[in-house]
Amino acid sequence: MQNQPPRTTTVDRFTIGRCDDCGSLLAPEASTCSSCRGTEISRTPSEGTGSIVAWTVLEVSPSRTYTDVIPYTMAIVALDEGPWTYAWIDGAPMEGAERPRVRYSRMMSGEPYPLFVQQTC
Ligand SMILES: [Zn+2]
């Protein structure tokens, strides 16, 4: 078993963007609406579940704090709400799974992208 970093007490809700003009749901880091080019973007809670559409495995940790959980996988996740987001995946995607299901785990300090974990059920 891996040593897990201590859990923080911060409630760490995953949010995505939502266009104030047309209501389109957008990637977490979006600053411009992909539908209407609006720039008034609000935050809205996401279920934090989706499917991996593309990934690459990195043997180098993105964060010196979490060197115990390499290799990391950088993936593009299609959220169930629609938007796609870049995300770190804890571990390598399962062999043979066409679009592995993942869910939001947490943000890592110093990292712009969220960490997702694979759903094994
Ligand atoms: Zn819009």
Boltz pocket constraint, residues with backbone or C-beta under 6 A from the ligand:
constraints:
  - pocket:
      binder: B
      contacts: [[A, 19], [A, 20], [A, 21], [A, 22], [A, 23], [A, 24], [A, 33], [A, 34], [A, 35], [A, 36], [A, 37], [A, 38]]
      max_distance: 6.0
